[in-house]
Amino acid sequence: MKAKRDLQNDIAQLSSSLKEKEKVVLELELFEKMIIRLNSLSGKCQECKSLLDEAKPHFKELMDNHGETDKAMRKRHDKLMERMLKHLRKVHGLYRVGHFMSIYLPLGIAIGVTLGLINSKILYYTVAGGAFGYLIGLLVENYIMKKRSRI
């Protein structure tokens, strides 16, 4: 519990000292949500505990550098975020907001373009495919939200 508070305090201090653009680039809100989830699951999952332990020195280092990242630190930051997201998705079934929308919308557009090429009405089918993919993505997102499986 103390680790979560320390990490959240580090993120809050870092967030208050950075400009809006830098906060978005570092995705601090997402990290805060992931830390809350990892902390709640760390009692049962050893990997969650190790990810939290790995995040502590990373955010301390970010705090010491006042949020300024070089290429190597940015790479470590992105790798840590991807490992956290992958673990939460694969092991615990938790997904980011828009995860399914980003899958089904392009899939619907691709199917629409294919049907449009076959029937020589590419614009109509592309729009219909995009709308269909959006609808499916929206339905799956709502199901995930009701199931409370979001990060």
Backbone bond lengths (Angstrom), bond angles and torsions (degrees), N, CA, C in turn:
res aa  C-N    CA-C-N  psi(-1)  N-CA   C-N-CA  omega(-1)  CA-C   N-CA-C  phi
1 M - - - 1.446 - - 1.523 110.08 -
2 K 1.331 116.73 -39.56 1.455 120.47 -179.64 1.526 110.52 -67.42
3 A 1.336 116.74 -36.06 1.459 120.30 178.82 1.521 110.38 -62.25
4 K 1.300 116.35 -40.46 1.463 120.47 179.24 1.526 110.27 -63.20
5 R 1.318 116.40 -45.76 1.469 120.09 -179.55 1.527 111.19 -63.33
6 D 1.341 116.37 -42.01 1.465 119.88 178.69 1.524 111.16 -62.00
7 L 1.339 116.26 -45.45 1.454 119.74 179.41 1.523 111.32 -65.30
8 Q 1.316 117.20 -41.68 1.461 120.03 178.84 1.526 111.12 -65.06
9 N 1.332 116.82 -38.49 1.466 119.70 176.19 1.525 111.35 -64.15
10 D 1.345 116.63 -42.11 1.460 120.32 177.61 1.525 110.84 -60.90
11 I 1.324 116.23 -44.05 1.464 120.17 -179.67 1.525 110.43 -66.54
12 A 1.325 117.16 -40.89 1.470 120.56 179.27 1.534 110.88 -64.03
13 Q 1.330 117.57 -43.87 1.465 120.73 178.09 1.527 110.79 -64.29
14 L 1.322 115.96 -43.13 1.453 120.69 178.84 1.523 110.36 -63.55
15 S 1.302 116.30 -42.28 1.462 121.46 179.84 1.522 112.10 -63.79
16 S 1.318 116.56 -39.08 1.470 119.43 -179.64 1.528 112.28 -71.73
17 S 1.324 116.95 -24.80 1.468 119.49 -178.08 1.529 113.17 -90.84
18 L 1.337 117.23 -10.63 1.467 120.23 -176.54 1.521 111.67 -99.79
19 K 1.310 115.41 158.81 1.455 121.62 172.58 1.527 108.47 -76.41
20 E 1.321 115.93 162.23 1.472 121.16 -176.59 1.527 111.99 -59.14
21 K 1.313 116.79 -41.27 1.463 120.51 -179.15 1.527 111.18 -62.82
22 E 1.324 117.00 -41.42 1.464 121.00 -179.67 1.522 111.13 -67.81
23 K 1.351 117.01 -35.54 1.468 120.38 177.24 1.519 111.06 -63.62
24 V 1.327 115.79 -40.04 1.464 120.22 -180.00 1.526 110.22 -68.46
25 V 1.324 116.62 -41.63 1.462 120.28 -179.49 1.529 110.99 -63.11
26 L 1.323 116.91 -41.27 1.470 120.73 179.80 1.532 113.08 -81.10
27 E 1.326 117.61 -10.80 1.468 124.24 179.38 1.536 111.52 52.85
28 L 1.317 115.56 53.50 1.461 121.17 -176.06 1.525 112.61 -67.78
29 E 1.339 117.90 -34.01 1.470 119.84 178.50 1.525 110.76 -64.57
30 L 1.326 116.58 -41.57 1.458 120.56 177.95 1.523 110.32 -63.61
31 F 1.337 117.15 -42.53 1.462 119.98 178.15 1.524 111.08 -60.68
32 E 1.322 116.59 -40.62 1.455 119.54 179.91 1.531 111.04 -62.94
33 K 1.326 116.69 -42.55 1.470 120.84 178.01 1.523 110.98 -64.70
34 M 1.340 116.54 -41.10 1.467 119.54 -179.83 1.528 111.02 -66.61
35 I 1.320 117.24 -37.31 1.461 120.39 179.38 1.525 110.73 -64.75
36 I 1.313 116.77 -39.58 1.469 120.26 177.23 1.527 109.91 -62.01
37 R 1.335 116.54 -45.44 1.469 120.24 179.67 1.529 111.60 -66.11
38 L 1.327 116.58 -44.82 1.464 119.64 -179.71 1.519 111.32 -62.38
39 N 1.314 116.62 -39.05 1.459 120.05 179.45 1.526 111.04 -65.49
40 S 1.324 117.31 -40.80 1.463 119.55 -179.60 1.526 111.54 -68.71
41 L 1.323 117.37 -26.44 1.462 121.07 -179.34 1.525 113.45 -96.96
42 S 1.331 117.93 -6.98 1.465 120.58 -173.28 1.523 113.30 -69.61
43 G 1.314 118.10 -18.22 1.465 119.89 177.29 1.524 112.14 -67.28
44 K 1.335 115.88 -33.20 1.461 120.96 -177.56 1.525 113.04 -100.10
45 C 1.337 117.15 -23.97 1.462 121.31 -171.02 1.529 110.96 -119.08
46 Q 1.307 116.27 120.69 1.458 121.84 -179.48 1.528 111.45 -69.33
47 E 1.335 116.96 -35.49 1.462 120.76 179.47 1.527 111.33 -63.56
48 C 1.332 117.13 -38.62 1.469 120.99 176.89 1.529 110.39 -61.57
49 K 1.323 115.16 -41.70 1.462 120.07 179.30 1.529 111.12 -63.94
50 S 1.332 116.79 -41.98 1.461 119.63 -179.59 1.537 111.39 -69.51
51 L 1.327 117.70 -33.82 1.461 120.16 176.29 1.526 111.30 -66.63
52 L 1.328 116.46 -38.41 1.467 120.01 175.83 1.526 110.92 -64.70
53 D 1.335 115.78 -42.85 1.467 119.73 178.64 1.526 111.68 -63.39
54 E 1.323 116.45 -33.11 1.457 120.58 178.94 1.536 111.16 -74.72
55 A 1.323 116.70 -30.22 1.467 120.78 -178.16 1.532 111.93 -73.11
56 K 1.340 117.21 -30.10 1.474 120.55 -177.95 1.529 112.95 -55.94
57 P 1.345 119.20 -57.34 1.470 118.50 -178.67 1.530 112.60 -67.16
58 H 1.331 116.25 -28.94 1.461 119.45 179.77 1.529 110.50 -63.40
59 F 1.320 116.82 -46.37 1.463 119.39 -179.34 1.525 111.95 -74.85
60 K 1.324 117.74 -28.27 1.471 119.90 172.48 1.530 109.64 -62.35
61 E 1.332 115.95 -43.69 1.458 120.49 179.21 1.532 111.05 -64.32
62 L 1.335 117.05 -40.43 1.460 120.52 175.86 1.520 111.44 -62.40
63 M 1.335 116.28 -39.57 1.463 120.67 178.54 1.527 110.09 -64.64
64 D 1.324 117.04 -43.07 1.465 120.75 -179.93 1.525 112.14 -63.12
65 N 1.334 116.65 -32.60 1.467 121.31 179.80 1.529 112.00 -90.52
66 H 1.317 117.15 5.16 1.469 123.13 179.69 1.528 111.93 57.89
67 G 1.330 116.14 35.71 1.457 121.40 176.41 1.506 115.63 81.97
68 E 1.311 116.89 -2.92 1.456 119.85 179.20 1.522 108.79 -81.33
69 T 1.324 115.49 128.30 1.454 119.79 -176.75 1.521 110.24 -120.11
70 D 1.316 114.25 139.28 1.447 118.65 170.77 1.527 107.41 -93.56
71 K 1.307 116.43 -176.46 1.463 120.60 -175.47 1.537 111.93 -63.04
72 A 1.315 117.10 -42.18 1.462 121.19 -178.15 1.527 111.35 -67.82
73 M 1.347 117.00 -42.49 1.457 120.01 179.76 1.526 110.79 -67.11
74 R 1.315 116.83 -38.79 1.470 120.80 178.35 1.526 109.97 -62.85
75 K 1.325 115.93 -39.13 1.461 120.50 178.77 1.534 110.67 -64.83
76 R 1.346 116.72 -43.42 1.473 120.23 177.39 1.525 110.75 -63.89
77 H 1.334 116.08 -38.98 1.467 121.31 179.20 1.536 110.44 -61.83
78 D 1.319 116.20 -46.60 1.468 120.28 179.98 1.526 111.86 -66.39
79 K 1.335 116.86 -39.57 1.469 120.00 179.01 1.527 111.04 -64.84
80 L 1.328 116.93 -41.54 1.460 120.63 178.18 1.521 110.29 -62.21
81 M 1.326 116.71 -44.17 1.455 120.42 179.73 1.529 110.75 -63.05
82 E 1.314 117.46 -44.41 1.463 120.84 -179.95 1.526 111.91 -64.48
83 R 1.335 116.90 -39.64 1.466 119.29 178.32 1.518 111.17 -65.34
84 M 1.346 116.44 -40.28 1.466 119.80 177.53 1.520 110.70 -64.07
85 L 1.321 116.44 -47.11 1.465 120.05 -179.79 1.526 111.64 -62.14
86 K 1.320 115.96 -44.08 1.470 120.52 -179.30 1.526 110.96 -62.87
87 H 1.326 116.65 -43.40 1.463 120.21 179.49 1.528 110.81 -63.42
88 L 1.322 116.41 -47.65 1.471 119.74 -179.27 1.519 111.30 -63.08
89 R 1.321 117.64 -35.77 1.452 121.11 -179.59 1.524 111.41 -73.86
90 K 1.321 117.37 -49.74 1.467 120.50 -173.83 1.525 113.32 -74.56
91 V 1.325 117.22 -44.01 1.460 120.83 -173.50 1.531 112.31 -87.69
92 H 1.333 116.32 -42.17 1.460 119.76 -172.62 1.529 113.90 -106.60
93 G 1.334 118.30 -4.77 1.457 121.78 177.71 1.523 113.84 68.15
94 L 1.326 117.72 33.35 1.458 122.30 178.72 1.525 109.29 -104.74
95 Y 1.322 117.14 136.59 1.450 122.13 -174.14 1.516 111.51 -124.82
96 R 1.339 116.27 151.99 1.465 122.55 174.45 1.515 109.45 -71.96
97 V 1.318 115.32 156.92 1.457 120.53 173.84 1.527 108.09 -64.85
98 G 1.319 117.18 131.54 1.455 122.00 179.07 1.514 114.87 86.49
99 H 1.328 118.22 3.40 1.461 121.53 -177.98 1.532 111.50 -59.65
100 F 1.316 116.21 -50.29 1.458 119.69 -176.46 1.523 112.01 -76.35
101 M 1.327 116.55 -29.24 1.459 120.29 176.33 1.525 109.50 -63.01
102 S 1.330 116.58 -39.65 1.463 120.54 -179.18 1.528 111.96 -70.77
103 I 1.306 117.63 -15.39 1.464 121.16 177.20 1.525 110.76 -91.52
104 Y 1.323 117.09 -50.27 1.459 120.79 -170.99 1.520 114.54 -79.93
105 L 1.320 118.95 -29.39 1.462 120.00 178.64 1.530 111.61 -64.59
106 P 1.336 120.30 -51.57 1.471 119.04 176.88 1.532 112.78 -63.91
107 L 1.327 116.33 -33.48 1.463 119.40 177.99 1.524 110.46 -64.19
108 G 1.338 117.47 -43.39 1.458 121.31 177.83 1.518 111.60 -63.38
109 I 1.325 116.85 -40.72 1.468 120.13 178.61 1.528 110.54 -65.25
110 A 1.326 117.08 -40.90 1.461 120.51 179.17 1.530 111.00 -63.20
111 I 1.319 116.62 -42.27 1.467 119.99 177.81 1.531 109.89 -65.52
112 G 1.335 116.71 -40.75 1.460 120.20 178.00 1.518 112.82 -62.93
113 V 1.320 117.91 -41.56 1.469 121.16 177.95 1.523 110.14 -64.10
114 T 1.316 116.70 -41.70 1.464 120.56 179.09 1.523 110.87 -61.76
115 L 1.322 116.02 -48.04 1.471 119.29 178.38 1.522 110.97 -64.37
116 G 1.330 116.99 -36.53 1.458 120.83 178.12 1.516 112.74 -65.14
117 L 1.318 117.20 -37.36 1.464 120.46 177.61 1.524 110.77 -68.04
118 I 1.305 116.65 -36.15 1.463 120.68 179.74 1.526 110.08 -68.77
119 N 1.325 117.91 -42.78 1.466 122.14 -175.40 1.529 113.23 -97.95
120 S 1.317 118.59 6.10 1.469 126.00 179.94 1.531 113.39 55.99
121 K 1.300 117.45 30.07 1.467 122.81 172.96 1.531 107.81 -130.34
122 I 1.316 114.90 65.58 1.458 121.27 -170.52 1.527 112.71 -62.34
123 L 1.316 118.23 -40.46 1.468 120.62 -176.41 1.525 111.67 -65.13
124 Y 1.319 117.21 -45.24 1.465 120.40 -178.04 1.528 111.68 -63.35
125 Y 1.325 115.56 -46.15 1.457 119.14 -178.22 1.531 112.28 -71.07
126 T 1.338 117.26 -32.79 1.463 120.17 177.49 1.517 110.70 -64.46
127 V 1.320 117.03 -44.39 1.464 121.34 178.60 1.524 109.84 -65.23
128 A 1.335 116.05 -44.22 1.473 119.65 179.52 1.530 110.66 -64.31
129 G 1.332 117.11 -40.09 1.467 120.87 178.44 1.514 111.57 -65.26
130 G 1.338 116.81 -41.32 1.468 120.73 176.93 1.517 111.50 -62.41
131 A 1.336 116.16 -43.41 1.464 120.20 178.60 1.524 110.92 -64.94
132 F 1.320 116.67 -40.43 1.460 120.87 179.26 1.534 110.61 -65.26
133 G 1.335 117.07 -44.56 1.470 121.03 177.98 1.516 111.64 -63.54
134 Y 1.335 116.58 -39.81 1.467 121.44 177.55 1.526 110.12 -62.17
135 L 1.324 116.43 -43.44 1.464 120.94 -179.95 1.529 111.43 -62.62
136 I 1.314 116.96 -45.53 1.469 120.33 179.03 1.529 110.17 -63.60
137 G 1.331 117.52 -45.23 1.464 121.29 178.31 1.512 111.42 -60.01
138 L 1.322 116.98 -41.16 1.463 121.83 178.99 1.527 111.53 -64.48
139 L 1.319 116.73 -42.07 1.463 120.47 178.97 1.529 111.72 -64.39
140 V 1.314 116.57 -43.37 1.467 120.18 179.65 1.529 110.13 -67.22
141 E 1.340 117.33 -41.41 1.472 121.24 177.37 1.528 110.78 -59.56
142 N 1.327 117.15 -43.54 1.464 120.53 178.91 1.519 111.59 -64.87
143 Y 1.331 117.05 -38.64 1.466 120.69 176.98 1.528 110.44 -62.56
144 I 1.314 116.49 -44.11 1.467 121.30 179.35 1.523 110.07 -64.24
145 M 1.331 117.17 -39.65 1.459 120.57 179.76 1.532 110.82 -64.98
146 K 1.335 116.59 -40.71 1.468 119.31 178.60 1.526 110.87 -67.39
147 K 1.308 116.20 -34.49 1.460 121.91 179.98 1.527 111.53 -76.39
148 R 1.324 116.91 -9.23 1.467 124.65 -178.39 1.532 111.91 59.47
149 S 1.311 114.66 43.69 1.456 120.46 178.85 1.529 111.91 -108.88
150 R 1.324 115.98 35.73 1.453 120.87 178.48 1.519 110.04 -105.05
151 I 1.308 114.32 152.11 1.455 119.10 176.01 1.510 107.40 -80.85
